[in-house]
């Protein structure tokens, strides 16, 4: 069976494509490098991580982007022998504006080499490509920044010239468009209801590419909004794929909240089987299932792999700056991390982390570090964003456990420690623990807690889910570094 989520932890906004016998899932990465994570499968059951596509600042510059800014909703397609990746980089989403630039890169193989980015037109985010008859067209939601406006519908624009055309007015936070031509119909799949608990997938169709589009009379293709007892909540933002045997599936985001409706694991990726009824693609019951019948394909499990000796397998990310030898060196047995900005810095932090993938999981390491001044610290963290985190660090005072809750810091001195110390962080449902320290609130590391609004305007979004990682600060630029060995993540 397909067991959902197929990509646990922070893997939102999936875009799925089949090329021959290979299936690829691309997901959003926001402020984390490398940009646009890709997973690979040959049976839709077993998935392996391939890492990220956007590895350097030439393709993606994340310095200074806000929390949950950066790469939003990538779109991966295959046309005329090339992979096409469209991605948007959100530099600001606060106070009624959306400062986003959309880009296109191509490659003959999913491994690259990828072309230099080309800036695309577009008046909003969630851009996607539609290919037909040798032409490529850009789909995007439109954002109107005038006061009292906002979401303004779905536009379609030829990439080889021509004006954009509004093919669907905004209905209910209409975004995430994908377009398909099947049996003489154009099917427009959109996300609606916002990306929280009211999220859902709507399918509309038309005989004409430009519309008008009519909605499936059966209602949403997929949503969890009417049943809080479902294990998979927030179901929405979908993308269709047809197998080589003619079966259909939809990849979509979802979340697994705790009892208090907080989603520490963030938005994850699931798959549902699609059946065609009366000319419409539908999911059984219109709700997400945990177990799904797989396609009639040979089973294709991947060899079990663990992190490299340096600890940086494809599941690992770096915050706002790409991994490069000037601050991060992976070698036999561990990592050497040069210190960076404070936990609230948005340009050059030194944080190496991976998503939390289960309600119960842990990360541990042995760290070698000698702080030379009060400006230096290093340790292990349970992290959501720059305003919400827990951090056990070795400082000149000893081992200090610090928590930041929407920017308000509290500190506890756990005691002295030498230059070699074993560090461990453990998630146990709504509780997080460090070494032998006290129980801390894991739910401040959730999408819901990270959402902040001031006078009705968004201050910060929570789109990423929690991470565990290794963190080093060098606030005065004095040149400190920490060595992390025996790095182990268990879930």
Secondary structure by P-SEA (a helix, b strand, c coil): ccccccccccccbbbbbbcccbbbbbbbbccccccbbbbbbccccbbbbcccccccccccccccccccccccbbbbbbcccbbbbbbbbbccccccccccccbbbbbcccccccccbbbbbcccccccccccccbbbbbbbbbbccccccbbbbbbbbccbbbbbbcccccccccbbbbbbcccbbbbbbbccccccccbbbbbbccccccccccccccccccccccccccccccccbbbbbcccbbbbbbbbbbbbcccccccccbbbbbbbbbbccccccccccccccbbbbcccccccccccccccccccccccccccccccccbbbcccbbbbccccccccccccbbbbbcccccccbbbbbbbbbbcccccbbbbbbccccccbbbbbbccccbbbbbbcccbbbbbbccccccbbbbbbbbcccccccccccccccccccccccbbbccccccccccccbbbbbbbbbccccbbbbbbccccccc
